Amino acid sequence: MESTRQRIVRSVRAAAPGALKTAWWLVKIMFFVSFIITLLKYLGVISWISVLLTPFFSRFGLPGEAALAYVSGYFVNCYSAIAVMTTLHLDPRAITILAVMVLCAHNMPMETAVQRKTGTSAIRVVFVRTISSLFLGWLLNKVMPGENAAYVAPPAINEQMAFWPLMGDWVLDTLKIAIPMVLLVFLLTIIQRLLSEFGVIRYIARFLRPVMLFFGLPAKTAFLWIVANTLGLAYGAAVMIDEVKEGKISVGDVDLLNHHISVSHSNVEDLLLFTAIGGVLPWMLLSRWVMSLLLVWERRLERLIKKVGAK
């Protein structure tokens, strides 16, 4: 029988390759995306996009350039959105609002496929996440303290600025952001593996029944709720799909869970990454928890109305 120390060593060794792979992927995408954004700034494309989209994004207290981060996150993931955001010179208020919008609606192709696989309509998932994202962005701009003018314009990049010194600044600025994030991703991956190895997640799930009831979720969804909040939808997909296939949770129950986690998942790594670039954690977490609570209870009410109408 393995000792505790042996289990820890084995878990770290098993998790390390995946952690390094994820960290390396993060470095690549950050350098690639930030390079493209810097180049577009140099060519004046960003200024053009800003003017074009400012009227719409000003409703969220954001500059037009924020569209690049939002769209990148929407179709890819939070990492790509963060890579763009680090080039935009946003203040903490704007970072928080944009982060909430991205956290609600990111990696849509993959995560929608996961939720569809577990029984929820893909069209409904896209609609719920997109509307929630835009609504929370608008609402936070109304209620968060601070000025609506969220954008602090960086020094203009023009043809007089030498290209290679600009590239040197790009490398240094990206490294300042990438190194702490890589360390954070690596450590979180190891910690998550250890929690799984020692059954901590399942143990904690036993005590979450009151929390589940508050959110309008069945008590049996507690384990999957923790998986989604720690691993996220993409990484936790296999666990969620297996639980449904094995009949440990009904399609109806997982549909309620999907409405909750559609706008509130990966609340460890993603939240800390956005916090690292200036986001305000309480606003980013609590706003989405409130939204997820409303979505689940709305879904329950919808079912009740259908049930009564069918009689």
N, C-alpha and C positions, 0 to 999 in steps of 0.2 A: 504493500500500500504506500502511495506517495505521501511524503511529508508536505506540510504547508509550503515550505521553502521550495521544494521541487516543483510543486504546482505553480508557484509564482514564476519561477524560472522558465518552466515550459510554456506558460501563458505569454510571457514577455517575448520569448523566442518565436512563438507562433504568430503573435501580433505584429512584431517588428517589421517583417517584410512588407506587410500590407500598409503599415503606418508610413514606412519610407516611400512606398509607391505612391500613396496619396499625397504625401508632402512634396515629392518630386513633381507630381502632376500639378500641384498648386503653384509651385515655383514657375513651371513652364507657362501655365495659363496667365499668371500675373504678369510675367515679363512680356508675353506675346500681346496681351490685351493693352497693357499700359504703353507698349511701344506703338501700337496702332493709334491709340488716342493721342499720344505725343506727336506723332507724324501728322495726324489730321489737324491738330492744333497749328502746327507749323505751316500747313498748307491753307489754313483759314477755313477748313470745312466745319470745324466745331462752332465757330462764330456764326456761320450760316445756319446750322442746325438749331443753335440757341435762339436766334431771331425767329425762326420758323415755329418752334414749339413752346416758346416762353408763354404765350397766351394760355395754353392748356395747362402746363405744369405750374404756372403761377397760382392756380387754384389750390395747389398743395403746398404753396410757399417755397417752390423749387424753381431753379433756372431751367431753361430749355435743354441744357446739356444733360440734365438728370435723366432724360429719356434714354440716353445711351446705356446707362447703368440699369435702368428698369427693364428695357427690352432684352439686354444681355442676360440678366437674371431670369427673366420670364421664360426664355427659351433654353438657357443653359443651366446655370446654378448660381448660388450665392457667391461662390469664389470669383466668378467672372464679373458679377456686379460690383463686388468689393474692389477688384482690380481697376475698374473704371472709376469708382467713387474716389479712390486715392489720388486721382489726377484732377479732380474738379474743385478743390479748395472750398469745400462746403463747411459751414459751421456746425456745431453739435446738434442744434435744433433740426437743421435740414438733413443731416446724416440720419438722425433718429426717424424722421418722417419717411425718408426714402428707404431706410432699412426695413421699417414695418411693411411698406408696400411690397418690397422684394421678398420678405419673409412669408408674406401671405401668398404670393404668386411667383414661384420660381421653379425651374426645372420641370416645367409643365408637361412636356411630352412624356418623360419617363415616369413622373409621379402620378400623372393621370392614368397611365397604363396600369400602374400598381393598384390604384384604387378601383379601377374598372375590374381588374382581376379578382378583387375581393368582394365584388358585388354592387358597386355604386356606379350609376350612369356617368360616362365620361363627359357628356355634355353638361350635366349638372355640376360635376366637379369643376370644370373650367369656368362655368358661370359663377358659381359660389366663390371661388378663389379670386377671380378677376374683380367682381363687384366688391367683395370684402376689401381687397387691396386698395381700390380707388376710394371707397367710402372711408376707410380708416385714414388714408392720406389726407383727405379733405377734412375729416373731423379733427385730427391731430393739429392741423394747421390752424383750426379755430380755437382749440382749447389749450395748446401748449404755450407756456410763457415765452416771451421773446418777440423779436421783430420778424415780420413776414419776409422781409428782404433777406433771404437765407444765403445768397451767393456772395462770396467775397472774390472779386475778380482778380485773377493772377496777372502778373506783368504780361503785356501783349507780346505775342510772338510774331515777328515779322521777318521780312526778307533780309533786314540788316543783321539779324541775330545769326551768329555762326552755327552751322548745323552740328558739328562735332562737339563743341562745348555743351550744346543742348542735349545731345545723347549722353554725355557724361553725367549731367544732372539727372537725367532719366534713370540711369543705372543706379546711382546713389540713392535717389528717392525711393525707387522700387525695392532695393535691398533693405532699407530702413523699415519698410512695411513687411516684406516677405519673410525675413529671418524670424521675428517674433511669432508670426503666424505659423510657420513651419514647425517651430518648437511646440506651439500650442496644439496643433493638429496631432503631432506625434504623441505627446503626453496624453491627450484625451483618448486616442485610439487604444493605448496601453491600458489606461484606467478602465475603459469600457470592457475590454477583454477580461480584466481581472474581476470586475463586478459580475460578469456572466459566469466565469469559471467557478466562483464561490457562491453562486446562487443568490447574490445580494438583491438582484432585481426582482426575482420571484418572491423573495422574503418581504421586500418593501411593499410589493403589490398587495399583500394580505391586509395591510393597514390603510390602504387607500380607498376602501369602500365609501366612507363619508364624502371624500373628494369626488368620486365617481358619481354619486347620487346628486351632489351639488351641480355638477356639470350636465346632469341629465343622462348619464351613461350607465349601462348595466354594470354591476359589480364585477362580472366575469371579464370585462374588457380591461381591467386594471393592468394586467401584464403587458398587453399590446400597447396600452397607453404609455407605459414607461418605455417600451421599446421604441415607439415613435418619437418620444420626447428626448431620448438619449441617442439613438442611432439615426433617427430620421426615417423618412419614407423610402428613399432609395436603398439605403443600407439595411433597413429593417424589413424590406419587402419579403424576403424568403421566410422569415419568421411569421409574418402576418398571413401570407398565403397558405403556409403549412397549417396554421391554427384553424383556418377556415376549412381547408380540405379535410382535416382530421375530425371535423365536427365539434371542436372544442368551443366554438362560438358560432352563433347563427348568422345568416346573411343579414337579417334585420338588425341585429346588435352591432355588427361590424359596419353597417351603413351609418348608424348613429355615430360610431367612433370616427368614421371617415369624415363626417361633417365637422367634427371637432378638430381632428388633426390636419384637415385640409389647410387650415389657416394657422395652426399652432403645433408645430413639430420641430424636432432637432433643436430643442431649447437649451442645449448645453454648448455644443461647438459653434453653431451659427451665431448664437447670441453673443458669445465671448469674442468671436471674430469681429462682429460689428461694433461691439464695445471697444475693442482694441483700436478702431479707427475713429472713435469719438462719439459713438451712439450712446444714448442714455438708457441703461438696461431696464429700469422699472417701466418706463413708457413702452419699450419694445415688447416686453413680456405681458404686462397687464392688459394693454389694449387688445392684444390678440386673444388672450384668455376670455375677456368679456365678449368679444366677437364670436368666439367658438361656443361659448355658453348660449348665446342668443341663437346661433345656427342650429344647435342640437334641440333646444326647446321649440324652435319654430318647426323643425322636422317632426317632432313628436306631435305638435298641434296639427300639422298637416295630415299625419296619419290618423289622428283621432277624428278629424272632420270627414275624411274619406270613409272611415269605419262607420260613423254615424249615418252618413249619407247612403251607405250601402244597405242599411237595415230597412 
